[in-house]
């Protein structure tokens, strides 16, 4: 997101906050559609809802594409079943796409029929995984650059600069850690810890007991052929 887009987003939020009373604001309807309704513009509420629905469908399509390609890449690296790494005649990872749509469809059904149980667990796991993912990014940035310097290289050799290193990745890591710790003190958000931590443990166990041995085995075989 560039600065111009960020500025437009911030200005739109200011307009929304100035028009819609905070007592009636919610997430069940589009707040941008509500703005036009409060402004009294005929038909604008309906048109804005169409825009929001179209944007949501576009977002879902992009995430379906991303998830499919991630599964395909993981299969090529030995981190997922090999069947997910095959392409059809149109060069589309069909198996990965089918699995993505099945999981997405199951999540949608959970949101309708088990919103307070299964769907809540899924959302909590996704939120926890997102926060821990950013913690991993910050930690990777920190340890990579430290190892890079210890290997005799200089920061000037790197194409991408990181101002205020190592403060920025360290700050990002600990701020995300504070978010996770803070979940425990909010009873309504505590489910994220109950569901997220077991999920992370299962993923790490799968990696260390199944994926990592295969990666080491494949690397050994490639070295032996050189």
PETA-V261105 format. One record per helix or strand. SS is the DSSP state (H for helix, E for strand). FROM is the first residue (numbers start at 1). TO is the last residue. Records with the same first field share a line. If there is no record, write none. Layout:
SS=FROM-TO ; FROM-TO
This chain:
H=3-19 ; 31-39 ; 44-76 ; 82-85 ; 94-113 ; 118-150 ; 155-157 ; 167-184 ; 191-224
